[in-house]
Amino acid sequence: MTVGSLTNRGRIVAALAALLIVGAASPGQLETVLEQSVISAGDSTMLRVTFTRGENIEPLKVPRVPGVDISYAGMQRNIEIINWKQSASVVISFALRGERPGTYAIPPFHFRTDAGNVSSRQVILKVVPGPVASGAERGDGSGRLATKVQLSKNSVYVGEPVVMNYYILSSGVNFSLDGFQKNPSADGFVIQQIDAEQTQGTEKSAGGDITKTRITAYALIPARTGSFYVGGGLGVISTDMPDQFSFFGRPLPFNQQRTIGFDTLPVRVNPLPPGAPDTFQGDVGIFTLSSEYETGDVRVFQEKRVKVIVSGSGNFISMSRPRLEHDLPEVKVIVEEGEPRYRVSDGGLEGTKKFTVTLIPTKAGKVDAGSVAMTYFNPRTGRYETARSGPISFLATGDGAAGRMGFDSDRGQTVDFNPVLIGAGAVLVGGALALFILWERKRFRMVRRETEVEESDAVGKNGEDAVALVLRELDDSYRADDRGAFLQRADRALALAARDAAGESLDLIKDRVYFFRYGGGTIDRAAMEEILKGIRVILGRRG
């Protein structure tokens, strides 16, 4: 009996010692919170694991669940001072995106800490087919910040643009957007971010008025028919939460980063109706077309330039080039396009796009080009329509010949064909043809540069000057490593510089740009940086 009691006591002491050891090595209280247990397919929610101690914590493995996309969304450390005592906590966030309807058991997440390995608890996530709640309704868990996504339309035709606006709803909180950790998705669409102005307004909520701030916008061009979900993504913001901490009853501002999720929204893309004319090239919107050119005659092989402006609302991002209604077999036609200028409107995109149509007659006589036209589908009327300019006509004078080689054809005489003269004539004809090709290339570049300079000037009149604009666009294309856009914008910058500057440095940079853009050379990052620095120096804007 005594031996048994001692044995039991020994076991109890060993158990208590083990508990003390585990308690000493414990990483503290661990809390697992799933912000939304029910979401719609394509939507996201956040799972946050909070550690009440601020030791080093590292996620070991993110579980894989078929039907749910799980991704690491960041870590934040919080420090709190109460009654002169400091406590720290660590919050690790994961984004859960429902890929298809169903009920899913999200297994524990495993972590390594200074005190050993720990795991979160299992949670249940239900994904339903339809929308559940907007970001404005569920917020980010704090009740002071929320997100919202709005579409200009929920049902469109193929090729009809949809504007997707991203908002942050806030009340008494200062924040700034640091960027996107996970970009919005738009399967089935061409997506392009728009330089939309950040706007502020108010919106009603259960707790009163809240501030609604647009942080960015996207243009979506549907490429195929069907039902889709668009949007989503994870944003990273810096925010002050002054009411989280106090010092003698007064709030202590504490700047922290947090990850916020955005909704996905349904869009229905409808097919275009049958009966499209042969001239239809896929343009969708409501457009008008105008043109202007200098009246008067033009000599053969000289150019007549027609400026064309397409205005209205619709797809300016992938707009096709307008056409001449009349076939002109004896006229060389070159169509150049400028960058579109558009803005976000209530119904989508509104703006203009400029084109330059250059006509080079190869034979004397009257040139009747008809109108410049563009066929488009009007989503408002549901019909295919055509926008036309006024008629374009002019007279081409001269026969285009540089001279004639005559032969003496007196009575009874025959022509003496000298092989040397024939060879010389062939060389002259070949040289003339080569010069004509070189002139065509040079003229092609001049038309492009002049069109692009006009585009920059137009924007400059609305606020940002042309030099600042072209340098900003040049920097953007350099950072994005978009080499085609970089060379185009470098050409535009050189055209601006040529107005006020000249010299050997300008000519050297031009030669470099033209070599890569027109001469078949392949530009690398080092050459891009060299050209960028040279242009900044010439334009007097070092950066």
Salt bridges, closest charged atoms under 4 A:
GLU35 OE2 - ARG48 NE 2.72
ASP43 OD2 - ARG138 NH1 3.49
GLU58 OE1 - ARG112 NH1 3.16
ASP69 OD2 - LYS182 NZ 2.69
ASP140 OD2 - ARG258 NH1 2.40
GLU160 OE2 - LYS153 NZ 2.57
GLU203 OE1 - LYS148 NZ 3.07
GLU203 OE1 - LYS212 NZ 3.51
ASP209 OD1 - LYS204 NZ 3.11
ASP243 OD2 - ARG144 NH1 2.99
ASP263 OD1 - ARG138 NH1 3.07
GLU303 OE1 - ARG443 NH1 3.64
GLU325 OE2 - ARG388 NE 2.68
GLU330 OE2 - LYS363 NZ 3.64
GLU336 OE1 - ARG448 NH2 3.52
GLU337 OE2 - ARG321 NE 3.01
GLU337 OE1 - LYS353 NZ 2.71
GLU350 OE1 - ARG343 NH2 2.71
ASP368 OD1 - HIS326 ND1 3.88
GLU385 OE2 - ARG383 NH2 3.96
GLU450 OE1 - ARG305 NH1 2.41
GLU452 OE2 - ARG517 NH2 3.73
GLU454 OE2 - LYS307 NZ 3.30
GLU455 OE1 - ARG341 NE 3.65
ASP457 OD2 - ARG499 NH2 2.91
GLU464 OE1 - ARG472 NH2 3.19
ASP465 OD1 - ARG541 NH2 3.58
GLU473 OE1 - ARG492 NH1 2.83
ASP475 OD1 - ARG536 NH2 2.57
ASP476 OD2 - ARG472 NH1 3.98
ASP476 OD1 - ARG479 NH2 2.66
ASP481 OD1 - ARG483 NE 3.02
ASP481 OD1 - ARG525 NH1 3.50
ASP491 OD1 - ARG449 NE 3.96
ASP491 OD2 - ARG517 NH1 2.57
GLU529 OE2 - LYS533 NZ 3.29
GLU530 OE1 - ARG512 NH2 3.19
